[in-house]
Amino acid sequence: MLARNLRHALTIRDLGLRALAARVGVNHATISRVLAGRRFCDASTLAKLEVGLDSPLWPQYRPGRGHSRGEDASAP
């Protein structure tokens, strides 16, 4: 779900890997591996990505509804 949320955030912002990498200070190869599901990012990397994208990426748990994309987490 992290990779899906990250890809969604990049898509809606029309932002590429290298642009995001430069914005947040994370190697573009790391971001690529996260997107491909070959790497799980640590808390520091996740925080940088979420701040740089101004979007929660970690799946939010909502009782009775399971997990959702970050942008839907505040919906009733």
N, CA, C and O atoms as a Tripos MOL2 file, in Angstrom:
@<TRIPOS>MOLECULE
protein
  304   303    76     0     0
PROTEIN
NO_CHARGES

@<TRIPOS>ATOM
      1 N           0.8190   -1.1990    0.0000 N.3       1 MET1
      2 CA          0.0000    0.0000    0.0000 C.3       1 MET1
      3 C           0.8590    1.2580    0.0000 C.2       1 MET1
      4 O           0.4720    2.2780   -0.5690 O.2       1 MET1
      5 N           2.0240    1.1870    0.6360 N.am      2 LEU2
      6 CA          2.9150    2.3390    0.6270 C.3       2 LEU2
      7 C           3.2960    2.7080   -0.8070 C.2       2 LEU2
      8 O           3.2390    3.8780   -1.1840 O.2       2 LEU2
      9 N           3.6810    1.7220   -1.5970 N.am      3 ALA3
     10 CA          4.0740    1.9770   -2.9840 C.3       3 ALA3
     11 C           2.9070    2.5610   -3.7830 C.2       3 ALA3
     12 O           3.0890    3.4880   -4.5710 O.2       3 ALA3
     13 N           1.7330    2.0220   -3.5790 N.am      4 ARG4
     14 CA          0.5500    2.5280   -4.2900 C.3       4 ARG4
     15 C           0.2640    3.9820   -3.9070 C.2       4 ARG4
     16 O          -0.0250    4.8090   -4.7720 O.2       4 ARG4
     17 N           0.3440    4.2880   -2.6240 N.am      5 ASN5
     18 CA          0.0980    5.6550   -2.1700 C.3       5 ASN5
     19 C           1.1700    6.6150   -2.6940 C.2       5 ASN5
     20 O           0.8700    7.7520   -3.0580 O.2       5 ASN5
     21 N           2.4120    6.1500   -2.7290 N.am      6 LEU6
     22 CA          3.4980    6.9680   -3.2500 C.3       6 LEU6
     23 C           3.2960    7.2380   -4.7380 C.2       6 LEU6
     24 O           3.4350    8.3740   -5.1900 O.2       6 LEU6
     25 N           2.9710    6.2020   -5.4930 N.am      7 ARG7
     26 CA          2.7430    6.3780   -6.9340 C.3       7 ARG7
     27 C           1.5680    7.3340   -7.1800 C.2       7 ARG7
     28 O           1.6320    8.1840   -8.0680 O.2       7 ARG7
     29 N           0.5110    7.1930   -6.4000 N.am      8 HIS8
     30 CA         -0.6570    8.0760   -6.5340 C.3       8 HIS8
     31 C          -0.2590    9.5370   -6.2680 C.2       8 HIS8
     32 O          -0.6430   10.4360   -7.0160 O.2       8 HIS8
     33 N           0.5050    9.7600   -5.2070 N.am      9 ALA9
     34 CA          0.9310   11.1170   -4.8630 C.3       9 ALA9
     35 C           1.8070   11.7100   -5.9630 C.2       9 ALA9
     36 O           1.6750   12.8920   -6.2830 O.2       9 ALA9
     37 N           2.6870   10.9210   -6.5380 N.am     10 LEU10
     38 CA          3.5290   11.3980   -7.6400 C.3      10 LEU10
     39 C           2.6870   11.7260   -8.8680 C.2      10 LEU10
     40 O           2.9120   12.7350   -9.5370 O.2      10 LEU10
     41 N           1.7300   10.8760   -9.1520 N.am     11 THR11
     42 CA          0.8940   11.0500  -10.3390 C.3      11 THR11
     43 C           0.0410   12.3130  -10.2550 C.2      11 THR11
     44 O          -0.0050   13.0960  -11.2030 O.2      11 THR11
     45 N          -0.6290   12.5100   -9.1340 N.am     12 ILE12
     46 CA         -1.5170   13.6780   -9.0390 C.3      12 ILE12
     47 C          -0.7380   14.9880   -8.9920 C.2      12 ILE12
     48 O          -1.2880   16.0520   -9.2790 O.2      12 ILE12
     49 N           0.5410   14.9120   -8.6280 N.am     13 ARG13
     50 CA          1.3830   16.1170   -8.6100 C.3      13 ARG13
     51 C           2.2190   16.2570   -9.8730 C.2      13 ARG13
     52 O           2.9680   17.2220  -10.0310 O.2      13 ARG13
     53 N           2.0840   15.2760  -10.7810 N.am     14 ASP14
     54 CA          2.8760   15.2560  -12.0130 C.3      14 ASP14
     55 C           4.3580   15.4500  -11.7030 C.2      14 ASP14
     56 O           5.0360   16.2880  -12.2960 O.2      14 ASP14
     57 N           4.8330   14.6530  -10.7610 N.am     15 LEU15
     58 CA          6.1950   14.7680  -10.2490 C.3      15 LEU15
     59 C           6.9640   13.4920  -10.5630 C.2      15 LEU15
     60 O           6.4400   12.3940  -10.3750 O.2      15 LEU15
     61 N           8.1770   13.6220  -11.0300 N.am     16 GLY16
     62 CA          9.0150   12.4730  -11.3300 C.3      16 GLY16
     63 C           9.8770   12.0740  -10.1450 C.2      16 GLY16
     64 O           9.9630   12.7960   -9.1520 O.2      16 GLY16
     65 N          10.5200   10.9090  -10.2620 N.am     17 LEU17
     66 CA         11.3590   10.3970   -9.1760 C.3      17 LEU17
     67 C          12.5160   11.3250   -8.8550 C.2      17 LEU17
     68 O          12.7810   11.6150   -7.6880 O.2      17 LEU17
     69 N          13.2010   11.7880   -9.8820 N.am     18 ARG18
     70 CA         14.3670   12.6500   -9.6430 C.3      18 ARG18
     71 C          13.9550   13.9870   -9.0310 C.2      18 ARG18
     72 O          14.6630   14.5170   -8.1750 O.2      18 ARG18
     73 N          12.8360   14.5300   -9.4540 N.am     19 ALA19
     74 CA         12.3570   15.7870   -8.8800 C.3      19 ALA19
     75 C          11.9980   15.5940   -7.4100 C.2      19 ALA19
     76 O          12.3360   16.4270   -6.5690 O.2      19 ALA19
     77 N          11.3170   14.5010   -7.1060 N.am     20 LEU20
     78 CA         10.9840   14.2110   -5.7110 C.3      20 LEU20
     79 C          12.2510   13.9830   -4.9000 C.2      20 LEU20
     80 O          12.3740   14.4850   -3.7830 O.2      20 LEU20
     81 N          13.1890   13.2300   -5.4530 N.am     21 ALA21
     82 CA         14.4510   12.9510   -4.7590 C.3      21 ALA21
     83 C          15.1790   14.2470   -4.4070 C.2      21 ALA21
     84 O          15.6730   14.4050   -3.2910 O.2      21 ALA21
     85 N          15.2420   15.1640   -5.3580 N.am     22 ALA22
     86 CA         15.9070   16.4490   -5.1130 C.3      22 ALA22
     87 C          15.1560   17.2570   -4.0530 C.2      22 ALA22
     88 O          15.7740   17.9300   -3.2270 O.2      22 ALA22
     89 N          13.8380   17.1890   -4.0790 N.am     23 ARG23
     90 CA         13.0090   17.9470   -3.1360 C.3      23 ARG23
     91 C          13.1880   17.4530   -1.7110 C.2      23 ARG23
     92 O          13.2340   18.2580   -0.7810 O.2      23 ARG23
     93 N          13.2920   16.1400   -1.5250 N.am     24 VAL24
     94 CA         13.2880   15.5820   -0.1670 C.3      24 VAL24
     95 C          14.6510   15.1100    0.3270 C.2      24 VAL24
     96 O          14.8040   14.7970    1.5080 O.2      24 VAL24
     97 N          15.6400   15.0550   -0.5580 N.am     25 GLY25
     98 CA         16.9720   14.6160   -0.1270 C.3      25 GLY25
     99 C          17.0970   13.1210    0.0280 C.2      25 GLY25
    100 O          17.8430   12.6430    0.8830 O.2      25 GLY25
    101 N          16.3760   12.3760   -0.7890 N.am     26 VAL26
    102 CA         16.4360   10.9100   -0.7970 C.3      26 VAL26
    103 C          16.8790   10.4930   -2.1940 C.2      26 VAL26
    104 O          16.4120   11.0510   -3.1870 O.2      26 VAL26
    105 N          17.7700    9.5210   -2.2740 N.am     27 ASN27
    106 CA         18.2670    9.0550   -3.5630 C.3      27 ASN27
    107 C          17.1070    8.5630   -4.4300 C.2      27 ASN27
    108 O          16.2170    7.8640   -3.9450 O.2      27 ASN27
    109 N          17.1210    8.9290   -5.7080 N.am     28 HIS28
    110 CA         16.0330    8.5240   -6.6050 C.3      28 HIS28
    111 C          15.9440    7.0070   -6.7480 C.2      28 HIS28
    112 O          14.8580    6.4670   -6.9610 O.2      28 HIS28
    113 N          17.0780    6.3170   -6.6340 N.am     29 ALA29
    114 CA         17.0650    4.8510   -6.7210 C.3      29 ALA29
    115 C          16.3120    4.2400   -5.5390 C.2      29 ALA29
    116 O          15.6340    3.2230   -5.6860 O.2      29 ALA29
    117 N          16.4320    4.8560   -4.3870 N.am     30 THR30
    118 CA         15.6880    4.3840   -3.2090 C.3      30 THR30
    119 C          14.1930    4.5210   -3.4460 C.2      30 THR30
    120 O          13.4240    3.6050   -3.1550 O.2      30 THR30
    121 N          13.7880    5.6590   -3.9720 N.am     31 ILE31
    122 CA         12.3680    5.8840   -4.2550 C.3      31 ILE31
    123 C          11.8810    4.8730   -5.2860 C.2      31 ILE31
    124 O          10.7830    4.3320   -5.1560 O.2      31 ILE31
    125 N          12.6810    4.6200   -6.2980 N.am     32 SER32
    126 CA         12.3300    3.6400   -7.3240 C.3      32 SER32
    127 C          12.1400    2.2540   -6.7260 C.2      32 SER32
    128 O          11.2010    1.5440   -7.0870 O.2      32 SER32
    129 N          13.0160    1.8710   -5.8230 N.am     33 ARG33
    130 CA         12.9060    0.5490   -5.1760 C.3      33 ARG33
    131 C          11.6690    0.4520   -4.2960 C.2      33 ARG33
    132 O          11.0290   -0.5980   -4.2330 O.2      33 ARG33
    133 N          11.3320    1.5400   -3.6200 N.am     34 VAL34
    134 CA         10.1060    1.5510   -2.8020 C.3      34 VAL34
    135 C           8.8920    1.3720   -3.7120 C.2      34 VAL34
    136 O           7.9900    0.5930   -3.4060 O.2      34 VAL34
    137 N           8.8750    2.0890   -4.8200 N.am     35 LEU35
    138 CA          7.7590    1.9800   -5.7730 C.3      35 LEU35
    139 C           7.6350    0.5700   -6.3390 C.2      35 LEU35
    140 O           6.5270    0.0910   -6.5840 O.2      35 LEU35
    141 N           8.7680   -0.0920   -6.5450 N.am     36 ALA36
    142 CA          8.7670   -1.4420   -7.1160 C.3      36 ALA36
    143 C           8.5140   -2.5170   -6.0600 C.2      36 ALA36
    144 O           8.3690   -3.6930   -6.3930 O.2      36 ALA36
    145 N           8.4630   -2.1180   -4.8000 N.am     37 GLY37
    146 CA          8.2480   -3.0860   -3.7340 C.3      37 GLY37
    147 C           9.4960   -3.8680   -3.3780 C.2      37 GLY37
    148 O           9.4120   -4.8930   -2.7020 O.2      37 GLY37
    149 N          10.6530   -3.4010   -3.8230 N.am     38 ARG38
    150 CA         11.9110   -4.0920   -3.5280 C.3      38 ARG38
    151 C          12.6030   -3.5530   -2.2980 C.2      38 ARG38
    152 O          13.6010   -4.1100   -1.8410 O.2      38 ARG38
    153 N          12.0670   -2.4580   -1.7580 N.am     39 ARG39
    154 CA         12.6740   -1.8630   -0.5850 C.3      39 ARG39
    155 C          11.5820   -1.2870    0.2960 C.2      39 ARG39
    156 O          10.6280   -0.6750   -0.1840 O.2      39 ARG39
    157 N          11.7400   -1.4930    1.5750 N.am     40 PHE40
    158 CA         10.8400   -0.8900    2.5530 C.3      40 PHE40
    159 C          11.5840    0.2930    3.1510 C.2      40 PHE40
    160 O          12.7160    0.1320    3.6050 O.2      40 PHE40
    161 N          10.9930    1.4540    3.1640 N.am     41 CYS41
    162 CA         11.7260    2.6140    3.6630 C.3      41 CYS41
    163 C          11.6230    2.7120    5.1870 C.2      41 CYS41
    164 O          10.6490    2.2850    5.8070 O.2      41 CYS41
    165 N          12.6740    3.2930    5.7530 N.am     42 ASP42
    166 CA         12.6810    3.4900    7.1990 C.3      42 ASP42
    167 C          11.8250    4.7100    7.5520 C.2      42 ASP42
    168 O          11.3370    5.4170    6.6710 O.2      42 ASP42
    169 N          11.6550    4.9370    8.8380 N.am     43 ALA43
    170 CA         10.7740    6.0170    9.2940 C.3      43 ALA43
    171 C          11.2600    7.3820    8.8320 C.2      43 ALA43
    172 O          10.4490    8.2440    8.4960 O.2      43 ALA43
    173 N          12.5590    7.5870    8.8120 N.am     44 SER44
    174 CA         13.1170    8.8670    8.3860 C.3      44 SER44
    175 C          12.8220    9.1370    6.9170 C.2      44 SER44
    176 O          12.4220   10.2430    6.5550 O.2      44 SER44
    177 N          13.0170    8.1340    6.0730 N.am     45 THR45
    178 CA         12.7390    8.2790    4.6480 C.3      45 THR45
    179 C          11.2490    8.5020    4.4160 C.2      45 THR45
    180 O          10.8630    9.3560    3.6180 O.2      45 THR45
    181 N          10.4220    7.7430    5.1060 N.am     46 LEU46
    182 CA          8.9750    7.9050    4.9870 C.3      46 LEU46
    183 C           8.5620    9.3250    5.3690 C.2      46 LEU46
    184 O           7.7550    9.9460    4.6780 O.2      46 LEU46
    185 N           9.1110    9.8330    6.4580 N.am     47 ALA47
    186 CA          8.7770   11.1870    6.9050 C.3      47 ALA47
    187 C           9.1890   12.2230    5.8550 C.2      47 ALA47
    188 O           8.4350   13.1550    5.5750 O.2      47 ALA47
    189 N          10.3700   12.0650    5.2790 N.am     48 LYS48
    190 CA         10.8270   12.9970    4.2420 C.3      48 LYS48
    191 C           9.8910   12.9720    3.0370 C.2      48 LYS48
    192 O           9.5460   14.0170    2.4870 O.2      48 LYS48
    193 N           9.4870   11.7780    2.6350 N.am     49 LEU49
    194 CA          8.5830   11.6570    1.4860 C.3      49 LEU49
    195 C           7.2310   12.2770    1.7800 C.2      49 LEU49
    196 O           6.6810   12.9960    0.9460 O.2      49 LEU49
    197 N           6.6880   12.0040    2.9650 N.am     50 GLU50
    198 CA          5.3780   12.5590    3.3180 C.3      50 GLU50
    199 C           5.4170   14.0810    3.4090 C.2      50 GLU50
    200 O           4.4800   14.7480    2.9700 O.2      50 GLU50
    201 N           6.4760   14.6320    3.9650 N.am     51 VAL51
    202 CA          6.5970   16.0920    4.0660 C.3      51 VAL51
    203 C           6.7830   16.6860    2.6770 C.2      51 VAL51
    204 O           6.1500   17.6870    2.3400 O.2      51 VAL51
    205 N           7.6460   16.0780    1.8700 N.am     52 GLY52
    206 CA          7.9160   16.5870    0.5320 C.3      52 GLY52
    207 C           6.7070   16.5420   -0.3830 C.2      52 GLY52
    208 O           6.5650   17.3790   -1.2740 O.2      52 GLY52
    209 N           5.8450   15.5740   -0.1690 N.am     53 LEU53
    210 CA          4.6380   15.4340   -0.9820 C.3      53 LEU53
    211 C           3.4160   16.0540   -0.3150 C.2      53 LEU53
    212 O           2.3500   16.1470   -0.9230 O.2      53 LEU53
    213 N           3.5730   16.4780    0.9360 N.am     54 ASP54
    214 CA          2.4650   17.0150    1.7260 C.3      54 ASP54
    215 C           1.2740   16.0620    1.6840 C.2      54 ASP54
    216 O           0.1310   16.4570    1.4540 O.2      54 ASP54
    217 N           1.5950   14.7910    1.9190 N.am     55 SER55
    218 CA          0.5640   13.7550    1.8460 C.3      55 SER55
    219 C           0.9700   12.5600    2.6900 C.2      55 SER55
    220 O           2.1200   12.1270    2.6260 O.2      55 SER55
    221 N           0.0500   12.0170    3.4830 N.am     56 PRO56
    222 CA          0.3730   10.7890    4.2080 C.3      56 PRO56
    223 C           0.5020    9.6270    3.2240 C.2      56 PRO56
    224 O          -0.3430    9.4510    2.3460 O.2      56 PRO56
    225 N           1.5530    8.8440    3.3750 N.am     57 LEU57
    226 CA          1.7800    7.7050    2.4890 C.3      57 LEU57
    227 C           1.5630    6.3740    3.2030 C.2      57 LEU57
    228 O           1.1760    5.3790    2.5890 O.2      57 LEU57
    229 N           1.8190    6.3750    4.4980 N.am     58 TRP58
    230 CA          1.6520    5.1510    5.2660 C.3      58 TRP58
    231 C           0.1670    4.8380    5.3410 C.2      58 TRP58
    232 O          -0.6290    5.7220    5.6600 O.2      58 TRP58
    233 N          -0.2260    3.6050    5.0570 N.am     59 PRO59
    234 CA         -1.6580    3.2520    5.0950 C.3      59 PRO59
    235 C          -2.2640    3.5610    6.4680 C.2      59 PRO59
    236 O          -1.6970    3.2210    7.5070 O.2      59 PRO59
    237 N          -3.4080    4.2010    6.4450 N.am     60 GLN60
    238 CA         -4.1210    4.5630    7.6620 C.3      60 GLN60
    239 C          -5.1590    3.4980    7.9730 C.2      60 GLN60
    240 O          -5.8930    3.0650    7.0840 O.2      60 GLN60
    241 N          -5.2240    3.0740    9.2260 N.am     61 TYR61
    242 CA         -6.2290    2.0980    9.6210 C.3      61 TYR61
    243 C          -7.4380    2.8400   10.1540 C.2      61 TYR61
    244 O          -7.3240    3.7200   11.0070 O.2      61 TYR61
    245 N          -8.5910    2.4690    9.6370 N.am     62 ARG62
    246 CA         -9.8490    3.0520   10.0920 C.3      62 ARG62
    247 C         -10.7370    1.9230   10.5770 C.2      62 ARG62
    248 O         -11.1640    1.0890    9.7770 O.2      62 ARG62
    249 N         -11.0240    1.8780   11.8650 N.am     63 PRO63
    250 CA        -11.8500    0.7990   12.4000 C.3      63 PRO63
    251 C         -13.1370    0.6200   11.6020 C.2      63 PRO63
    252 O         -13.8510    1.5830   11.3220 O.2      63 PRO63
    253 N         -13.4130   -0.6130   11.2470 N.am     64 GLY64
    254 CA        -14.6100   -0.9220   10.4960 C.3      64 GLY64
    255 C         -14.4630   -0.7360    9.0020 C.2      64 GLY64
    256 O         -15.3240   -1.1630    8.2320 O.2      64 GLY64
    257 N         -13.3870   -0.1070    8.5890 N.am     65 ARG65
    258 CA        -13.1760    0.1410    7.1660 C.3      65 ARG65
    259 C         -11.8460   -0.3920    6.6690 C.2      65 ARG65
    260 O         -11.5750   -0.3560    5.4690 O.2      65 ARG65
    261 N         -11.0180   -0.8850    7.5700 N.am     66 GLY66
    262 CA         -9.7180   -1.4130    7.1610 C.3      66 GLY66
    263 C          -8.7670   -0.3000    6.7840 C.2      66 GLY66
    264 O          -8.8580    0.8200    7.2860 O.2      66 GLY66
    265 N          -7.8580   -0.6280    5.8950 N.am     67 HIS67
    266 CA         -6.8390    0.3310    5.4680 C.3      67 HIS67
    267 C          -7.3520    1.1540    4.3030 C.2      67 HIS67
    268 O          -8.1880    0.7010    3.5200 O.2      67 HIS67
    269 N          -6.8430    2.3610    4.2020 N.am     68 SER68
    270 CA         -7.2360    3.2230    3.0860 C.3      68 SER68
    271 C          -6.0400    4.0360    2.6420 C.2      68 SER68
    272 O          -5.0200    4.0950    3.3290 O.2      68 SER68
    273 N          -6.1740    4.6540    1.4990 N.am     69 ARG69
    274 CA         -5.1360    5.5860    1.0470 C.3      69 ARG69
    275 C          -5.0870    6.7580    1.9990 C.2      69 ARG69
    276 O          -6.0920    7.1290    2.6060 O.2      69 ARG69
    277 N          -3.9200    7.3310    2.1220 N.am     70 GLY70
    278 CA         -3.7180    8.4440    3.0490 C.3      70 GLY70
    279 C          -4.6900    9.5790    2.8280 C.2      70 GLY70
    280 O          -5.1680   10.1640    3.8000 O.2      70 GLY70
    281 N          -5.0050    9.9180    1.5780 N.am     71 GLU71
    282 CA         -5.8500   11.0710    1.3310 C.3      71 GLU71
    283 C          -7.2900   10.8270    1.7590 C.2      71 GLU71
    284 O          -8.0600   11.7770    1.8990 O.2      71 GLU71
    285 N          -7.6690    9.5550    1.9690 N.am     72 ASP72
    286 CA         -9.0360    9.2410    2.4090 C.3      72 ASP72
    287 C          -9.1400    9.0410    3.9030 C.2      72 ASP72
    288 O         -10.2300    8.8160    4.4290 O.2      72 ASP72
    289 N          -8.0050    9.1210    4.5960 N.am     73 ALA73
    290 CA         -7.9820    8.7610    6.0080 C.3      73 ALA73
    291 C          -8.8320    9.6550    6.8800 C.2      73 ALA73
    292 O          -9.3010    9.2100    7.9280 O.2      73 ALA73
    293 N          -9.0470   10.8900    6.4930 N.am     74 SER74
    294 CA         -9.8180   11.8020    7.3440 C.3      74 SER74
    295 C         -11.3030   11.7870    7.0320 C.2      74 SER74
    296 O         -12.0960   12.4350    7.7160 O.2      74 SER74
    297 N         -11.6800   11.0430    5.9930 N.am     75 ALA75
    298 CA        -13.0990   11.0020    5.6300 C.3      75 ALA75
    299 C         -13.9010   10.2700    6.6930 C.2      75 ALA75
    300 O         -13.3950    9.3320    7.3080 O.2      75 ALA75
    301 N         -15.1250   10.6750    6.9180 N.am     76 PRO76
    302 CA        -15.9660   10.0150    7.9400 C.3      76 PRO76
    303 C         -16.3250    8.5940    7.5760 C.2      76 PRO76
    304 O         -17.0230    7.9200    8.3340 O.2      76 PRO76
@<TRIPOS>BOND
     1     1     2 1
     2     2     3 1
     3     3     4 2
     4     3     5 am
     5     5     6 1
     6     6     7 1
     7     7     8 2
     8     7     9 am
     9     9    10 1
    10    10    11 1
    11    11    12 2
    12    11    13 am
    13    13    14 1
    14    14    15 1
    15    15    16 2
    16    15    17 am
    17    17    18 1
    18    18    19 1
    19    19    20 2
    20    19    21 am
    21    21    22 1
    22    22    23 1
    23    23    24 2
    24    23    25 am
    25    25    26 1
    26    26    27 1
    27    27    28 2
    28    27    29 am
    29    29    30 1
    30    30    31 1
    31    31    32 2
    32    31    33 am
    33    33    34 1
    34    34    35 1
    35    35    36 2
    36    35    37 am
    37    37    38 1
    38    38    39 1
    39    39    40 2
    40    39    41 am
    41    41    42 1
    42    42    43 1
    43    43    44 2
    44    43    45 am
    45    45    46 1
    46    46    47 1
    47    47    48 2
    48    47    49 am
    49    49    50 1
    50    50    51 1
    51    51    52 2
    52    51    53 am
    53    53    54 1
    54    54    55 1
    55    55    56 2
    56    55    57 am
    57    57    58 1
    58    58    59 1
    59    59    60 2
    60    59    61 am
    61    61    62 1
    62    62    63 1
    63    63    64 2
    64    63    65 am
    65    65    66 1
    66    66    67 1
    67    67    68 2
    68    67    69 am
    69    69    70 1
    70    70    71 1
    71    71    72 2
    72    71    73 am
    73    73    74 1
    74    74    75 1
    75    75    76 2
    76    75    77 am
    77    77    78 1
    78    78    79 1
    79    79    80 2
    80    79    81 am
    81    81    82 1
    82    82    83 1
    83    83    84 2
    84    83    85 am
    85    85    86 1
    86    86    87 1
    87    87    88 2
    88    87    89 am
    89    89    90 1
    90    90    91 1
    91    91    92 2
    92    91    93 am
    93    93    94 1
    94    94    95 1
    95    95    96 2
    96    95    97 am
    97    97    98 1
    98    98    99 1
    99    99   100 2
   100    99   101 am
   101   101   102 1
   102   102   103 1
   103   103   104 2
   104   103   105 am
   105   105   106 1
   106   106   107 1
   107   107   108 2
   108   107   109 am
   109   109   110 1
   110   110   111 1
   111   111   112 2
   112   111   113 am
   113   113   114 1
   114   114   115 1
   115   115   116 2
   116   115   117 am
   117   117   118 1
   118   118   119 1
   119   119   120 2
   120   119   121 am
   121   121   122 1
   122   122   123 1
   123   123   124 2
   124   123   125 am
   125   125   126 1
   126   126   127 1
   127   127   128 2
   128   127   129 am
   129   129   130 1
   130   130   131 1
   131   131   132 2
   132   131   133 am
   133   133   134 1
   134   134   135 1
   135   135   136 2
   136   135   137 am
   137   137   138 1
   138   138   139 1
   139   139   140 2
   140   139   141 am
   141   141   142 1
   142   142   143 1
   143   143   144 2
   144   143   145 am
   145   145   146 1
   146   146   147 1
   147   147   148 2
   148   147   149 am
   149   149   150 1
   150   150   151 1
   151   151   152 2
   152   151   153 am
   153   153   154 1
   154   154   155 1
   155   155   156 2
   156   155   157 am
   157   157   158 1
   158   158   159 1
   159   159   160 2
   160   159   161 am
   161   161   162 1
   162   162   163 1
   163   163   164 2
   164   163   165 am
   165   165   166 1
   166   166   167 1
   167   167   168 2
   168   167   169 am
   169   169   170 1
   170   170   171 1
   171   171   172 2
   172   171   173 am
   173   173   174 1
   174   174   175 1
   175   175   176 2
   176   175   177 am
   177   177   178 1
   178   178   179 1
   179   179   180 2
   180   179   181 am
   181   181   182 1
   182   182   183 1
   183   183   184 2
   184   183   185 am
   185   185   186 1
   186   186   187 1
   187   187   188 2
   188   187   189 am
   189   189   190 1
   190   190   191 1
   191   191   192 2
   192   191   193 am
   193   193   194 1
   194   194   195 1
   195   195   196 2
   196   195   197 am
   197   197   198 1
   198   198   199 1
   199   199   200 2
   200   199   201 am
   201   201   202 1
   202   202   203 1
   203   203   204 2
   204   203   205 am
   205   205   206 1
   206   206   207 1
   207   207   208 2
   208   207   209 am
   209   209   210 1
   210   210   211 1
   211   211   212 2
   212   211   213 am
   213   213   214 1
   214   214   215 1
   215   215   216 2
   216   215   217 am
   217   217   218 1
   218   218   219 1
   219   219   220 2
   220   219   221 am
   221   221   222 1
   222   222   223 1
   223   223   224 2
   224   223   225 am
   225   225   226 1
   226   226   227 1
   227   227   228 2
   228   227   229 am
   229   229   230 1
   230   230   231 1
   231   231   232 2
   232   231   233 am
   233   233   234 1
   234   234   235 1
   235   235   236 2
   236   235   237 am
   237   237   238 1
   238   238   239 1
   239   239   240 2
   240   239   241 am
   241   241   242 1
   242   242   243 1
   243   243   244 2
   244   243   245 am
   245   245   246 1
   246   246   247 1
   247   247   248 2
   248   247   249 am
   249   249   250 1
   250   250   251 1
   251   251   252 2
   252   251   253 am
   253   253   254 1
   254   254   255 1
   255   255   256 2
   256   255   257 am
   257   257   258 1
   258   258   259 1
   259   259   260 2
   260   259   261 am
   261   261   262 1
   262   262   263 1
   263   263   264 2
   264   263   265 am
   265   265   266 1
   266   266   267 1
   267   267   268 2
   268   267   269 am
   269   269   270 1
   270   270   271 1
   271   271   272 2
   272   271   273 am
   273   273   274 1
   274   274   275 1
   275   275   276 2
   276   275   277 am
   277   277   278 1
   278   278   279 1
   279   279   280 2
   280   279   281 am
   281   281   282 1
   282   282   283 1
   283   283   284 2
   284   283   285 am
   285   285   286 1
   286   286   287 1
   287   287   288 2
   288   287   289 am
   289   289   290 1
   290   290   291 1
   291   291   292 2
   292   291   293 am
   293   293   294 1
   294   294   295 1
   295   295   296 2
   296   295   297 am
   297   297   298 1
   298   298   299 1
   299   299   300 2
   300   299   301 am
   301   301   302 1
   302   302   303 1
   303   303   304 2
@<TRIPOS>SUBSTRUCTURE
     1 MET1         2 RESIDUE 1 A MET
     2 LEU2         6 RESIDUE 1 A LEU
     3 ALA3        10 RESIDUE 1 A ALA
     4 ARG4        14 RESIDUE 1 A ARG
     5 ASN5        18 RESIDUE 1 A ASN
     6 LEU6        22 RESIDUE 1 A LEU
     7 ARG7        26 RESIDUE 1 A ARG
     8 HIS8        30 RESIDUE 1 A HIS
     9 ALA9        34 RESIDUE 1 A ALA
    10 LEU10       38 RESIDUE 1 A LEU
    11 THR11       42 RESIDUE 1 A THR
    12 ILE12       46 RESIDUE 1 A ILE
    13 ARG13       50 RESIDUE 1 A ARG
    14 ASP14       54 RESIDUE 1 A ASP
    15 LEU15       58 RESIDUE 1 A LEU
    16 GLY16       62 RESIDUE 1 A GLY
    17 LEU17       66 RESIDUE 1 A LEU
    18 ARG18       70 RESIDUE 1 A ARG
    19 ALA19       74 RESIDUE 1 A ALA
    20 LEU20       78 RESIDUE 1 A LEU
    21 ALA21       82 RESIDUE 1 A ALA
    22 ALA22       86 RESIDUE 1 A ALA
    23 ARG23       90 RESIDUE 1 A ARG
    24 VAL24       94 RESIDUE 1 A VAL
    25 GLY25       98 RESIDUE 1 A GLY
    26 VAL26      102 RESIDUE 1 A VAL
    27 ASN27      106 RESIDUE 1 A ASN
    28 HIS28      110 RESIDUE 1 A HIS
    29 ALA29      114 RESIDUE 1 A ALA
    30 THR30      118 RESIDUE 1 A THR
    31 ILE31      122 RESIDUE 1 A ILE
    32 SER32      126 RESIDUE 1 A SER
    33 ARG33      130 RESIDUE 1 A ARG
    34 VAL34      134 RESIDUE 1 A VAL
    35 LEU35      138 RESIDUE 1 A LEU
    36 ALA36      142 RESIDUE 1 A ALA
    37 GLY37      146 RESIDUE 1 A GLY
    38 ARG38      150 RESIDUE 1 A ARG
    39 ARG39      154 RESIDUE 1 A ARG
    40 PHE40      158 RESIDUE 1 A PHE
    41 CYS41      162 RESIDUE 1 A CYS
    42 ASP42      166 RESIDUE 1 A ASP
    43 ALA43      170 RESIDUE 1 A ALA
    44 SER44      174 RESIDUE 1 A SER
    45 THR45      178 RESIDUE 1 A THR
    46 LEU46      182 RESIDUE 1 A LEU
    47 ALA47      186 RESIDUE 1 A ALA
    48 LYS48      190 RESIDUE 1 A LYS
    49 LEU49      194 RESIDUE 1 A LEU
    50 GLU50      198 RESIDUE 1 A GLU
    51 VAL51      202 RESIDUE 1 A VAL
    52 GLY52      206 RESIDUE 1 A GLY
    53 LEU53      210 RESIDUE 1 A LEU
    54 ASP54      214 RESIDUE 1 A ASP
    55 SER55      218 RESIDUE 1 A SER
    56 PRO56      222 RESIDUE 1 A PRO
    57 LEU57      226 RESIDUE 1 A LEU
    58 TRP58      230 RESIDUE 1 A TRP
    59 PRO59      234 RESIDUE 1 A PRO
    60 GLN60      238 RESIDUE 1 A GLN
    61 TYR61      242 RESIDUE 1 A TYR
    62 ARG62      246 RESIDUE 1 A ARG
    63 PRO63      250 RESIDUE 1 A PRO
    64 GLY64      254 RESIDUE 1 A GLY
    65 ARG65      258 RESIDUE 1 A ARG
    66 GLY66      262 RESIDUE 1 A GLY
    67 HIS67      266 RESIDUE 1 A HIS
    68 SER68      270 RESIDUE 1 A SER
    69 ARG69      274 RESIDUE 1 A ARG
    70 GLY70      278 RESIDUE 1 A GLY
    71 GLU71      282 RESIDUE 1 A GLU
    72 ASP72      286 RESIDUE 1 A ASP
    73 ALA73      290 RESIDUE 1 A ALA
    74 SER74      294 RESIDUE 1 A SER
    75 ALA75      298 RESIDUE 1 A ALA
    76 PRO76      302 RESIDUE 1 A PRO
